[in-house]
Amino acid sequence: MTGAQKTKFMSWLQSRDVRPECIACGASEWEPGEIISGAVHTPGALTIGGPTVPMAQLACRHCAAVLLFAAVPIGLLD
């Protein structure tokens, strides 16, 4: 994620009053990570080159647990 994307992501979270508590350790200090792309699951099939869902990572600074948010609705990608 670029610096501008990280700023936009953190601003978006703040504008929606998202203040997650880590489900693994209970901490509430987070760091934006990378934008990753997960494949869309189709029951009984593996499609190479199929549709993907870009997700923005939010990592716990204490234990490194990761939350995922859809990157496109946030405006991090076109």
C-alpha positions in Angstrom: 0.0 0.0 0.0 1.3 3.4 -0.8 1.5 6.1 1.8 -1.5 7.9 0.3 -3.5 4.6 0.4 -2.5 4.0 4.0 -3.6 7.5 4.9 -6.9 7.1 3.0 -7.5 3.7 4.7 -6.9 5.0 8.2 -9.1 8.1 7.5 -11.9 5.9 6.2 -11.7 3.7 9.3 -11.8 6.7 11.6 -14.7 8.3 9.6 -16.8 5.2 10.3 -15.7 5.0 14.0 -14.0 1.7 13.4 -11.9 1.0 16.5 -11.4 -2.7 16.5 -10.2 -4.6 19.5 -7.9 -7.5 18.4 -9.7 -10.8 18.8 -6.4 -12.5 19.5 -4.9 -10.3 22.2 -7.4 -7.6 23.0 -5.0 -4.7 21.9 -6.4 -1.8 19.9 -3.3 -0.6 18.1 -3.3 -1.2 14.4 -1.1 -0.7 11.4 -2.2 -0.8 7.7 -0.6 -3.6 5.8 -0.7 -4.4 2.1 -3.5 -4.9 -0.4 -3.9 -8.5 -1.1 -6.1 -10.3 -3.6 -8.1 -13.4 -2.6 -9.7 -15.7 -5.1 -13.4 -16.0 -5.1 -14.4 -19.5 -4.0 -16.5 -21.6 -6.3 -17.7 -24.8 -4.7 -15.9 -27.8 -6.2 -13.6 -25.8 -8.5 -10.3 -24.0 -8.6 -10.2 -21.4 -11.3 -6.8 -20.0 -12.1 -7.1 -16.4 -13.3 -10.7 -16.1 -12.1 -12.3 -13.2 -10.2 -10.5 -11.8 -7.2 -11.4 -9.6 -4.2 -8.8 -7.0 -3.3 -8.5 -6.7 0.5 -6.7 -4.1 2.6 -4.9 -5.6 5.6 -5.1 -4.1 9.1 -2.5 -5.7 11.4 -2.4 -5.7 15.2 0.8 -4.0 16.3 1.0 -6.3 19.4 0.4 -9.8 18.1 0.3 -9.4 14.3 -3.3 -10.7 13.9 -4.8 -9.4 10.6 -8.2 -8.0 9.8 -9.3 -7.7 6.1 -11.4 -4.9 4.5 -12.7 -4.7 1.0 -10.3 -2.3 -0.8 -12.6 -1.2 -3.7 -15.5 0.2 -1.6 -13.0 2.1 0.5 -11.6 3.7 -2.6 -8.1 2.3 -2.4 -8.4 0.8 -5.9 -10.4 1.7 -9.0 
